[in-house]
Amino acid sequence: GQLVESGGGSVETGGSLRLSCEVSAYTRSTYCLAWFRQSPEKEREGVAFIEYDGHTRVVDSVKGRFSISVDNNRNTLFLEMKKLKPDDTAMYYCAAEDQCSGVTYTTHVGPGNFAYWGQGTQVTVSS
């Protein structure tokens, strides 16, 4: 399987976008899914996480603005982004790990916790 993101684009400050990622190949058992982002000269950072038990976690910088979800068939991962800011500008990546648990119950999670990655989708927020 392959992770394929879609939904990126350019918006003005305060705008909204919804990112999607096809994840059906990775959600057959216990699984962890996430959205990461990376802007030039910065490390890749986790933004939102969800795991097989439905528990979710978002980082403080996007709390109240971003939400992560999976559709009922566990085929598609979403990142709903509202009240976007120029600081949200980045390449956004979908990530998956099968036979995984715990990423939503700790903040000590990084790119190394996920083996499977999409190619990224660009989000640009203008002021």
Stockholm file with secondary structure:
# STOCKHOLM 1.0

chainA/1-127         GQLVESGGGSVETGGSLRLSCEVSAYTRSTYCLAWFRQSPEKEREGVAFIEYDGHTRVVDSVKGRFSISVDNNRNTLFLEMKKLKPDDTAMYYCAAEDQCSGVTYTTHVGPGNFAYWGQGTQVTVSS
#=GR chainA/1-127 SS CCCCEECCEEEETTCCEEEEEECGGGCSSSEEEEEEEECTTSCCEEEEEEETTSCEEECGGGTTTEEEEECTTSCEEEEEECSCCGGGCEEEEEEEEESCCCTTSCSCCCGGGCCEECCCEEEEEEC
#=GC SS_cons         CCCCEECCEEEETTCCEEEEEECGGGCSSSEEEEEEEECTTSCCEEEEEEETTSCEEECGGGTTTEEEEECTTSCEEEEEECSCCGGGCEEEEEEEEESCCCTTSCSCCCGGGCCEECCCEEEEEEC
//
